[in-house]
Amino acid sequence: MQIILSVLAAFFGVQSERNRERDFGRGKAIHYIAVGLVMTLVLIVALVGLVKWVLHASGV
């Protein structure tokens, strides 16, 4: 769960120095990379879905 919160904070650019040091000290890079890739994919799918919904709702 901590990895997900850290990646979310990094997505928005609000990661504190203390948390960044903790993440680099304890976590494995592959876990952060995997969570980051999955969250990026989810963001892209959500944005595409939102755009399709808005276009459909506007009658385009």
PDB file of N, CA, C, O and CB in Angstrom:
ATOM      1  N   MET A   1       0.819  -1.192   0.000  1.00  0.00           N
ATOM      2  CA  MET A   1       0.000   0.000   0.000  1.00  0.00           C
ATOM      3  C   MET A   1       0.865   1.258   0.000  1.00  0.00           C
ATOM      4  O   MET A   1       0.526   2.256  -0.636  1.00  0.00           O
ATOM      5  CB  MET A   1      -0.933  -0.003   1.202  1.00  0.00           C
ATOM      6  N   GLN A   2       1.986   1.199   0.721  1.00  0.00           N
ATOM      7  CA  GLN A   2       2.885   2.352   0.788  1.00  0.00           C
ATOM      8  C   GLN A   2       3.464   2.679  -0.584  1.00  0.00           C
ATOM      9  O   GLN A   2       3.676   3.848  -0.907  1.00  0.00           O
ATOM     10  CB  GLN A   2       4.018   2.088   1.787  1.00  0.00           C
ATOM     11  N   ILE A   3       3.719   1.660  -1.386  1.00  0.00           N
ATOM     12  CA  ILE A   3       4.259   1.893  -2.730  1.00  0.00           C
ATOM     13  C   ILE A   3       3.246   2.656  -3.571  1.00  0.00           C
ATOM     14  O   ILE A   3       3.610   3.585  -4.292  1.00  0.00           O
ATOM     15  CB  ILE A   3       4.630   0.554  -3.417  1.00  0.00           C
ATOM     16  N   ILE A   4       1.980   2.274  -3.483  1.00  0.00           N
ATOM     17  CA  ILE A   4       0.936   2.951  -4.258  1.00  0.00           C
ATOM     18  C   ILE A   4       0.835   4.413  -3.840  1.00  0.00           C
ATOM     19  O   ILE A   4       0.739   5.294  -4.695  1.00  0.00           O
ATOM     20  CB  ILE A   4      -0.428   2.244  -4.075  1.00  0.00           C
ATOM     21  N   LEU A   5       0.856   4.678  -2.548  1.00  0.00           N
ATOM     22  CA  LEU A   5       0.785   6.063  -2.070  1.00  0.00           C
ATOM     23  C   LEU A   5       2.003   6.870  -2.513  1.00  0.00           C
ATOM     24  O   LEU A   5       1.878   8.042  -2.868  1.00  0.00           O
ATOM     25  CB  LEU A   5       0.669   6.092  -0.543  1.00  0.00           C
ATOM     26  N   SER A   6       3.168   6.249  -2.494  1.00  0.00           N
ATOM     27  CA  SER A   6       4.375   6.947  -2.924  1.00  0.00           C
ATOM     28  C   SER A   6       4.333   7.265  -4.409  1.00  0.00           C
ATOM     29  O   SER A   6       4.737   8.351  -4.826  1.00  0.00           O
ATOM     30  CB  SER A   6       5.608   6.118  -2.607  1.00  0.00           C
ATOM     31  N   VAL A   7       3.849   6.323  -5.208  1.00  0.00           N
ATOM     32  CA  VAL A   7       3.756   6.562  -6.653  1.00  0.00           C
ATOM     33  C   VAL A   7       2.707   7.631  -6.942  1.00  0.00           C
ATOM     34  O   VAL A   7       2.913   8.477  -7.812  1.00  0.00           O
ATOM     35  CB  VAL A   7       3.412   5.251  -7.406  1.00  0.00           C
ATOM     36  N   LEU A   8       1.591   7.605  -6.228  1.00  0.00           N
ATOM     37  CA  LEU A   8       0.577   8.656  -6.400  1.00  0.00           C
ATOM     38  C   LEU A   8       1.147  10.032  -6.068  1.00  0.00           C
ATOM     39  O   LEU A   8       0.906  10.999  -6.790  1.00  0.00           O
ATOM     40  CB  LEU A   8      -0.647   8.369  -5.514  1.00  0.00           C
ATOM     41  N   ALA A   9       1.895  10.116  -4.983  1.00  0.00           N
ATOM     42  CA  ALA A   9       2.511  11.393  -4.610  1.00  0.00           C
ATOM     43  C   ALA A   9       3.489  11.842  -5.686  1.00  0.00           C
ATOM     44  O   ALA A   9       3.550  13.028  -6.012  1.00  0.00           O
ATOM     45  CB  ALA A   9       3.229  11.275  -3.249  1.00  0.00           C
ATOM     46  N   ALA A  10       4.244  10.921  -6.232  1.00  0.00           N
ATOM     47  CA  ALA A  10       5.191  11.263  -7.295  1.00  0.00           C
ATOM     48  C   ALA A  10       4.460  11.707  -8.556  1.00  0.00           C
ATOM     49  O   ALA A  10       4.933  12.605  -9.253  1.00  0.00           O
ATOM     50  CB  ALA A  10       6.101  10.070  -7.607  1.00  0.00           C
ATOM     51  N   PHE A  11       3.320  11.098  -8.862  1.00  0.00           N
ATOM     52  CA  PHE A  11       2.518  11.496 -10.026  1.00  0.00           C
ATOM     53  C   PHE A  11       2.163  12.973  -9.947  1.00  0.00           C
ATOM     54  O   PHE A  11       2.200  13.685 -10.950  1.00  0.00           O
ATOM     55  CB  PHE A  11       1.234  10.645 -10.122  1.00  0.00           C
ATOM     56  N   PHE A  12       1.821  13.425  -8.755  1.00  0.00           N
ATOM     57  CA  PHE A  12       1.390  14.803  -8.572  1.00  0.00           C
ATOM     58  C   PHE A  12       2.527  15.730  -8.151  1.00  0.00           C
ATOM     59  O   PHE A  12       2.317  16.933  -7.990  1.00  0.00           O
ATOM     60  CB  PHE A  12       0.291  14.858  -7.549  1.00  0.00           C
ATOM     61  N   GLY A  13       3.720  15.185  -7.974  1.00  0.00           N
ATOM     62  CA  GLY A  13       4.879  16.000  -7.643  1.00  0.00           C
ATOM     63  C   GLY A  13       4.894  16.533  -6.227  1.00  0.00           C
ATOM     64  O   GLY A  13       5.458  17.598  -5.974  1.00  0.00           O
ATOM     65  N   VAL A  14       4.289  15.817  -5.305  1.00  0.00           N
ATOM     66  CA  VAL A  14       4.220  16.287  -3.920  1.00  0.00           C
ATOM     67  C   VAL A  14       4.945  15.354  -2.951  1.00  0.00           C
ATOM     68  O   VAL A  14       4.660  15.369  -1.753  1.00  0.00           O
ATOM     69  CB  VAL A  14       2.772  16.434  -3.496  1.00  0.00           C
ATOM     70  N   GLN A  15       5.859  14.559  -3.444  1.00  0.00           N
ATOM     71  CA  GLN A  15       6.607  13.630  -2.604  1.00  0.00           C
ATOM     72  C   GLN A  15       7.575  14.412  -1.716  1.00  0.00           C
ATOM     73  O   GLN A  15       8.327  15.252  -2.210  1.00  0.00           O
ATOM     74  CB  GLN A  15       7.372  12.592  -3.472  1.00  0.00           C
ATOM     75  N   SER A  16       7.559  14.146  -0.430  1.00  0.00           N
ATOM     76  CA  SER A  16       8.475  14.837   0.478  1.00  0.00           C
ATOM     77  C   SER A  16       9.855  14.184   0.408  1.00  0.00           C
ATOM     78  O   SER A  16       9.991  13.024   0.019  1.00  0.00           O
ATOM     79  CB  SER A  16       7.931  14.815   1.935  1.00  0.00           C
ATOM     80  N   GLU A  17      10.854  14.940   0.784  1.00  0.00           N
ATOM     81  CA  GLU A  17      12.230  14.433   0.781  1.00  0.00           C
ATOM     82  C   GLU A  17      12.368  13.245   1.729  1.00  0.00           C
ATOM     83  O   GLU A  17      13.056  12.273   1.416  1.00  0.00           O
ATOM     84  CB  GLU A  17      13.220  15.547   1.179  1.00  0.00           C
ATOM     85  N   ARG A  18      11.720  13.323   2.876  1.00  0.00           N
ATOM     86  CA  ARG A  18      11.790  12.229   3.853  1.00  0.00           C
ATOM     87  C   ARG A  18      11.200  10.946   3.274  1.00  0.00           C
ATOM     88  O   ARG A  18      11.785   9.873   3.421  1.00  0.00           O
ATOM     89  CB  ARG A  18      11.049  12.614   5.151  1.00  0.00           C
ATOM     90  N   ASN A  19      10.041  11.050   2.613  1.00  0.00           N
ATOM     91  CA  ASN A  19       9.418   9.871   2.019  1.00  0.00           C
ATOM     92  C   ASN A  19      10.243   9.335   0.856  1.00  0.00           C
ATOM     93  O   ASN A  19      10.338   8.121   0.672  1.00  0.00           O
ATOM     94  CB  ASN A  19       8.004  10.198   1.550  1.00  0.00           C
ATOM     95  N   ARG A  20      10.836  10.224   0.073  1.00  0.00           N
ATOM     96  CA  ARG A  20      11.670   9.785  -1.043  1.00  0.00           C
ATOM     97  C   ARG A  20      12.864   8.985  -0.523  1.00  0.00           C
ATOM     98  O   ARG A  20      13.200   7.936  -1.074  1.00  0.00           O
ATOM     99  CB  ARG A  20      12.151  10.996  -1.874  1.00  0.00           C
ATOM    100  N   GLU A  21      13.496   9.478   0.528  1.00  0.00           N
ATOM    101  CA  GLU A  21      14.625   8.757   1.117  1.00  0.00           C
ATOM    102  C   GLU A  21      14.188   7.405   1.666  1.00  0.00           C
ATOM    103  O   GLU A  21      14.902   6.413   1.518  1.00  0.00           O
ATOM    104  CB  GLU A  21      15.270   9.590   2.228  1.00  0.00           C
ATOM    105  N   ARG A  22      13.026   7.360   2.294  1.00  0.00           N
ATOM    106  CA  ARG A  22      12.498   6.093   2.814  1.00  0.00           C
ATOM    107  C   ARG A  22      12.259   5.112   1.677  1.00  0.00           C
ATOM    108  O   ARG A  22      12.612   3.937   1.776  1.00  0.00           O
ATOM    109  CB  ARG A  22      11.190   6.327   3.598  1.00  0.00           C
ATOM    110  N   ASP A  23      11.654   5.604   0.588  1.00  0.00           N
ATOM    111  CA  ASP A  23      11.353   4.738  -0.546  1.00  0.00           C
ATOM    112  C   ASP A  23      12.622   4.171  -1.177  1.00  0.00           C
ATOM    113  O   ASP A  23      12.685   2.986  -1.502  1.00  0.00           O
ATOM    114  CB  ASP A  23      10.552   5.502  -1.590  1.00  0.00           C
ATOM    115  N   PHE A  24      13.631   5.022  -1.348  1.00  0.00           N
ATOM    116  CA  PHE A  24      14.878   4.556  -1.948  1.00  0.00           C
ATOM    117  C   PHE A  24      15.646   3.641  -1.009  1.00  0.00           C
ATOM    118  O   PHE A  24      16.408   2.786  -1.462  1.00  0.00           O
ATOM    119  CB  PHE A  24      15.745   5.737  -2.340  1.00  0.00           C
ATOM    120  N   GLY A  25      15.457   3.807   0.276  1.00  0.00           N
ATOM    121  CA  GLY A  25      16.163   2.979   1.241  1.00  0.00           C
ATOM    122  C   GLY A  25      15.542   1.619   1.455  1.00  0.00           C
ATOM    123  O   GLY A  25      16.260   0.647   1.691  1.00  0.00           O
ATOM    124  N   ARG A  26      14.235   1.523   1.378  1.00  0.00           N
ATOM    125  CA  ARG A  26      13.534   0.278   1.715  1.00  0.00           C
ATOM    126  C   ARG A  26      12.996  -0.480   0.512  1.00  0.00           C
ATOM    127  O   ARG A  26      13.085  -1.707   0.458  1.00  0.00           O
ATOM    128  CB  ARG A  26      12.404   0.577   2.637  1.00  0.00           C
ATOM    129  N   GLY A  27      12.446   0.233  -0.440  1.00  0.00           N
ATOM    130  CA  GLY A  27      11.733  -0.432  -1.525  1.00  0.00           C
ATOM    131  C   GLY A  27      12.635  -0.908  -2.644  1.00  0.00           C
ATOM    132  O   GLY A  27      13.770  -0.455  -2.790  1.00  0.00           O
ATOM    133  N   LYS A  28      12.109  -1.825  -3.427  1.00  0.00           N
ATOM    134  CA  LYS A  28      12.816  -2.298  -4.617  1.00  0.00           C
ATOM    135  C   LYS A  28      12.308  -1.510  -5.811  1.00  0.00           C
ATOM    136  O   LYS A  28      11.111  -1.259  -5.945  1.00  0.00           O
ATOM    137  CB  LYS A  28      12.617  -3.838  -4.832  1.00  0.00           C
ATOM    138  N   ALA A  29      13.226  -1.130  -6.664  1.00  0.00           N
ATOM    139  CA  ALA A  29      12.884  -0.295  -7.823  1.00  0.00           C
ATOM    140  C   ALA A  29      11.837  -0.954  -8.708  1.00  0.00           C
ATOM    141  O   ALA A  29      10.956  -0.270  -9.228  1.00  0.00           O
ATOM    142  CB  ALA A  29      14.132   0.004  -8.643  1.00  0.00           C
ATOM    143  N   ILE A  30      11.914  -2.252  -8.887  1.00  0.00           N
ATOM    144  CA  ILE A  30      10.982  -2.951  -9.784  1.00  0.00           C
ATOM    145  C   ILE A  30       9.542  -2.796  -9.308  1.00  0.00           C
ATOM    146  O   ILE A  30       8.626  -2.720 -10.127  1.00  0.00           O
ATOM    147  CB  ILE A  30      11.344  -4.442  -9.881  1.00  0.00           C
ATOM    148  N   HIS A  31       9.334  -2.749  -7.996  1.00  0.00           N
ATOM    149  CA  HIS A  31       7.979  -2.584  -7.467  1.00  0.00           C
ATOM    150  C   HIS A  31       7.428  -1.208  -7.824  1.00  0.00           C
ATOM    151  O   HIS A  31       6.273  -1.080  -8.228  1.00  0.00           O
ATOM    152  CB  HIS A  31       7.966  -2.784  -5.940  1.00  0.00           C
ATOM    153  N   TYR A  32       8.259  -0.183  -7.671  1.00  0.00           N
ATOM    154  CA  TYR A  32       7.823   1.175  -7.996  1.00  0.00           C
ATOM    155  C   TYR A  32       7.598   1.331  -9.498  1.00  0.00           C
ATOM    156  O   TYR A  32       6.652   1.996  -9.920  1.00  0.00           O
ATOM    157  CB  TYR A  32       8.855   2.200  -7.506  1.00  0.00           C
ATOM    158  N   ILE A  33       8.459   0.726 -10.295  1.00  0.00           N
ATOM    159  CA  ILE A  33       8.303   0.792 -11.750  1.00  0.00           C
ATOM    160  C   ILE A  33       7.013   0.105 -12.176  1.00  0.00           C
ATOM    161  O   ILE A  33       6.258   0.644 -12.986  1.00  0.00           O
ATOM    162  CB  ILE A  33       9.512   0.146 -12.460  1.00  0.00           C
ATOM    163  N   ALA A  34       6.755  -1.086 -11.634  1.00  0.00           N
ATOM    164  CA  ALA A  34       5.552  -1.833 -12.000  1.00  0.00           C
ATOM    165  C   ALA A  34       4.289  -1.067 -11.606  1.00  0.00           C
ATOM    166  O   ALA A  34       3.358  -0.957 -12.403  1.00  0.00           O
ATOM    167  CB  ALA A  34       5.559  -3.216 -11.334  1.00  0.00           C
ATOM    168  N   VAL A  35       4.254  -0.543 -10.396  1.00  0.00           N
ATOM    169  CA  VAL A  35       3.082   0.213  -9.946  1.00  0.00           C
ATOM    170  C   VAL A  35       2.925   1.476 -10.783  1.00  0.00           C
ATOM    171  O   VAL A  35       1.807   1.843 -11.143  1.00  0.00           O
ATOM    172  CB  VAL A  35       3.201   0.573  -8.444  1.00  0.00           C
ATOM    173  N   GLY A  36       4.025   2.140 -11.095  1.00  0.00           N
ATOM    174  CA  GLY A  36       3.974   3.335 -11.930  1.00  0.00           C
ATOM    175  C   GLY A  36       3.428   3.047 -13.316  1.00  0.00           C
ATOM    176  O   GLY A  36       2.627   3.822 -13.840  1.00  0.00           O
ATOM    177  N   LEU A  37       3.849   1.943 -13.917  1.00  0.00           N
ATOM    178  CA  LEU A  37       3.348   1.571 -15.242  1.00  0.00           C
ATOM    179  C   LEU A  37       1.857   1.247 -15.207  1.00  0.00           C
ATOM    180  O   LEU A  37       1.103   1.676 -16.080  1.00  0.00           O
ATOM    181  CB  LEU A  37       4.127   0.373 -15.784  1.00  0.00           C
ATOM    182  N   VAL A  38       1.439   0.494 -14.200  1.00  0.00           N
ATOM    183  CA  VAL A  38       0.018   0.147 -14.079  1.00  0.00           C
ATOM    184  C   VAL A  38      -0.819   1.408 -13.864  1.00  0.00           C
ATOM    185  O   VAL A  38      -1.877   1.563 -14.474  1.00  0.00           O
ATOM    186  CB  VAL A  38      -0.204  -0.850 -12.914  1.00  0.00           C
ATOM    187  N   MET A  39      -0.352   2.301 -13.006  1.00  0.00           N
ATOM    188  CA  MET A  39      -1.110   3.524 -12.742  1.00  0.00           C
ATOM    189  C   MET A  39      -1.149   4.433 -13.968  1.00  0.00           C
ATOM    190  O   MET A  39      -2.151   5.110 -14.203  1.00  0.00           O
ATOM    191  CB  MET A  39      -0.504   4.276 -11.554  1.00  0.00           C
ATOM    192  N   THR A  40      -0.079   4.456 -14.745  1.00  0.00           N
ATOM    193  CA  THR A  40      -0.071   5.230 -15.986  1.00  0.00           C
ATOM    194  C   THR A  40      -1.085   4.664 -16.962  1.00  0.00           C
ATOM    195  O   THR A  40      -1.818   5.417 -17.603  1.00  0.00           O
ATOM    196  CB  THR A  40       1.332   5.238 -16.618  1.00  0.00           C
ATOM    197  N   LEU A  41      -1.135   3.344 -17.081  1.00  0.00           N
ATOM    198  CA  LEU A  41      -2.107   2.696 -17.960  1.00  0.00           C
ATOM    199  C   LEU A  41      -3.531   3.007 -17.510  1.00  0.00           C
ATOM    200  O   LEU A  41      -4.392   3.305 -18.338  1.00  0.00           O
ATOM    201  CB  LEU A  41      -1.878   1.175 -17.989  1.00  0.00           C
ATOM    202  N   VAL A  42      -3.782   2.939 -16.219  1.00  0.00           N
ATOM    203  CA  VAL A  42      -5.116   3.256 -15.687  1.00  0.00           C
ATOM    204  C   VAL A  42      -5.482   4.705 -15.993  1.00  0.00           C
ATOM    205  O   VAL A  42      -6.619   4.988 -16.371  1.00  0.00           O
ATOM    206  CB  VAL A  42      -5.169   3.003 -14.162  1.00  0.00           C
ATOM    207  N   LEU A  43      -4.534   5.619 -15.835  1.00  0.00           N
ATOM    208  CA  LEU A  43      -4.783   7.029 -16.129  1.00  0.00           C
ATOM    209  C   LEU A  43      -5.129   7.229 -17.602  1.00  0.00           C
ATOM    210  O   LEU A  43      -6.063   7.962 -17.927  1.00  0.00           O
ATOM    211  CB  LEU A  43      -3.562   7.877 -15.755  1.00  0.00           C
ATOM    212  N   ILE A  44      -4.387   6.588 -18.484  1.00  0.00           N
ATOM    213  CA  ILE A  44      -4.646   6.722 -19.925  1.00  0.00           C
ATOM    214  C   ILE A  44      -6.019   6.171 -20.277  1.00  0.00           C
ATOM    215  O   ILE A  44      -6.775   6.811 -21.009  1.00  0.00           O
ATOM    216  CB  ILE A  44      -3.559   5.996 -20.743  1.00  0.00           C
ATOM    217  N   VAL A  45      -6.349   4.991 -19.765  1.00  0.00           N
ATOM    218  CA  VAL A  45      -7.655   4.384 -20.048  1.00  0.00           C
ATOM    219  C   VAL A  45      -8.777   5.269 -19.512  1.00  0.00           C
ATOM    220  O   VAL A  45      -9.801   5.439 -20.174  1.00  0.00           O
ATOM    221  CB  VAL A  45      -7.747   2.968 -19.429  1.00  0.00           C
ATOM    222  N   ALA A  46      -8.595   5.832 -18.323  1.00  0.00           N
ATOM    223  CA  ALA A  46      -9.616   6.712 -17.743  1.00  0.00           C
ATOM    224  C   ALA A  46      -9.791   7.973 -18.583  1.00  0.00           C
ATOM    225  O   ALA A  46     -10.919   8.411 -18.807  1.00  0.00           O
ATOM    226  CB  ALA A  46      -9.244   7.089 -16.298  1.00  0.00           C
ATOM    227  N   LEU A  47      -8.703   8.556 -19.046  1.00  0.00           N
ATOM    228  CA  LEU A  47      -8.801   9.764 -19.871  1.00  0.00           C
ATOM    229  C   LEU A  47      -9.458   9.480 -21.214  1.00  0.00           C
ATOM    230  O   LEU A  47     -10.277  10.271 -21.682  1.00  0.00           O
ATOM    231  CB  LEU A  47      -7.419  10.364 -20.093  1.00  0.00           C
ATOM    232  N   VAL A  48      -9.113   8.370 -21.834  1.00  0.00           N
ATOM    233  CA  VAL A  48      -9.746   7.997 -23.104  1.00  0.00           C
ATOM    234  C   VAL A  48     -11.237   7.775 -22.886  1.00  0.00           C
ATOM    235  O   VAL A  48     -12.056   8.234 -23.683  1.00  0.00           O
ATOM    236  CB  VAL A  48      -9.088   6.722 -23.701  1.00  0.00           C
ATOM    237  N   GLY A  49     -11.593   7.077 -21.816  1.00  0.00           N
ATOM    238  CA  GLY A  49     -13.008   6.859 -21.505  1.00  0.00           C
ATOM    239  C   GLY A  49     -13.746   8.159 -21.251  1.00  0.00           C
ATOM    240  O   GLY A  49     -14.878   8.328 -21.705  1.00  0.00           O
ATOM    241  N   LEU A  50     -13.123   9.076 -20.533  1.00  0.00           N
ATOM    242  CA  LEU A  50     -13.738  10.371 -20.255  1.00  0.00           C
ATOM    243  C   LEU A  50     -13.963  11.159 -21.541  1.00  0.00           C
ATOM    244  O   LEU A  50     -15.030  11.741 -21.732  1.00  0.00           O
ATOM    245  CB  LEU A  50     -12.867  11.178 -19.288  1.00  0.00           C
ATOM    246  N   VAL A  51     -12.977  11.182 -22.415  1.00  0.00           N
ATOM    247  CA  VAL A  51     -13.117  11.899 -23.686  1.00  0.00           C
ATOM    248  C   VAL A  51     -14.221  11.281 -24.531  1.00  0.00           C
ATOM    249  O   VAL A  51     -15.027  12.002 -25.118  1.00  0.00           O
ATOM    250  CB  VAL A  51     -11.789  11.892 -24.463  1.00  0.00           C
ATOM    251  N   LYS A  52     -14.266   9.953 -24.599  1.00  0.00           N
ATOM    252  CA  LYS A  52     -15.324   9.287 -25.369  1.00  0.00           C
ATOM    253  C   LYS A  52     -16.697   9.616 -24.791  1.00  0.00           C
ATOM    254  O   LYS A  52     -17.640   9.871 -25.540  1.00  0.00           O
ATOM    255  CB  LYS A  52     -15.107   7.757 -25.384  1.00  0.00           C
ATOM    256  N   TRP A  53     -16.814   9.613 -23.478  1.00  0.00           N
ATOM    257  CA  TRP A  53     -18.087   9.922 -22.833  1.00  0.00           C
ATOM    258  C   TRP A  53     -18.513  11.356 -23.125  1.00  0.00           C
ATOM    259  O   TRP A  53     -19.678  11.603 -23.437  1.00  0.00           O
ATOM    260  CB  TRP A  53     -17.988   9.699 -21.322  1.00  0.00           C
ATOM    261  N   VAL A  54     -17.579  12.303 -23.027  1.00  0.00           N
ATOM    262  CA  VAL A  54     -17.895  13.708 -23.293  1.00  0.00           C
ATOM    263  C   VAL A  54     -18.310  13.889 -24.747  1.00  0.00           C
ATOM    264  O   VAL A  54     -19.278  14.596 -25.029  1.00  0.00           O
ATOM    265  CB  VAL A  54     -16.688  14.611 -22.966  1.00  0.00           C
ATOM    266  N   LEU A  55     -17.596  13.264 -25.666  1.00  0.00           N
ATOM    267  CA  LEU A  55     -17.956  13.373 -27.080  1.00  0.00           C
ATOM    268  C   LEU A  55     -19.326  12.763 -27.350  1.00  0.00           C
ATOM    269  O   LEU A  55     -20.119  13.321 -28.109  1.00  0.00           O
ATOM    270  CB  LEU A  55     -16.900  12.693 -27.953  1.00  0.00           C
ATOM    271  N   HIS A  56     -19.603  11.630 -26.735  1.00  0.00           N
ATOM    272  CA  HIS A  56     -20.906  10.982 -26.907  1.00  0.00           C
ATOM    273  C   HIS A  56     -22.021  11.862 -26.327  1.00  0.00           C
ATOM    274  O   HIS A  56     -23.078  12.019 -26.938  1.00  0.00           O
ATOM    275  CB  HIS A  56     -20.911   9.587 -26.229  1.00  0.00           C
ATOM    276  N   ALA A  57     -21.774  12.428 -25.148  1.00  0.00           N
ATOM    277  CA  ALA A  57     -22.783  13.265 -24.493  1.00  0.00           C
ATOM    278  C   ALA A  57     -23.046  14.555 -25.266  1.00  0.00           C
ATOM    279  O   ALA A  57     -24.145  15.106 -25.208  1.00  0.00           O
ATOM    280  CB  ALA A  57     -22.345  13.600 -23.071  1.00  0.00           C
ATOM    281  N   SER A  58     -22.038  15.030 -25.987  1.00  0.00           N
ATOM    282  CA  SER A  58     -22.218  16.272 -26.748  1.00  0.00           C
ATOM    283  C   SER A  58     -22.793  16.019 -28.137  1.00  0.00           C
ATOM    284  O   SER A  58     -23.089  16.962 -28.870  1.00  0.00           O
ATOM    285  CB  SER A  58     -20.893  17.007 -26.873  1.00  0.00           C
ATOM    286  N   GLY A  59     -22.949  14.765 -28.495  1.00  0.00           N
ATOM    287  CA  GLY A  59     -23.554  14.421 -29.778  1.00  0.00           C
ATOM    288  C   GLY A  59     -22.585  14.384 -30.943  1.00  0.00           C
ATOM    289  O   GLY A  59     -23.012  14.373 -32.097  1.00  0.00           O
ATOM    290  N   VAL A  60     -21.310  14.366 -30.672  1.00  0.00           N
ATOM    291  CA  VAL A  60     -20.307  14.332 -31.747  1.00  0.00           C
ATOM    292  C   VAL A  60     -20.082  12.910 -32.183  1.00  0.00           C
ATOM    293  O   VAL A  60     -19.276  12.659 -33.078  1.00  0.00           O
ATOM    294  CB  VAL A  60     -18.975  14.967 -31.297  1.00  0.00           C
TER     295      VAL A  60
END
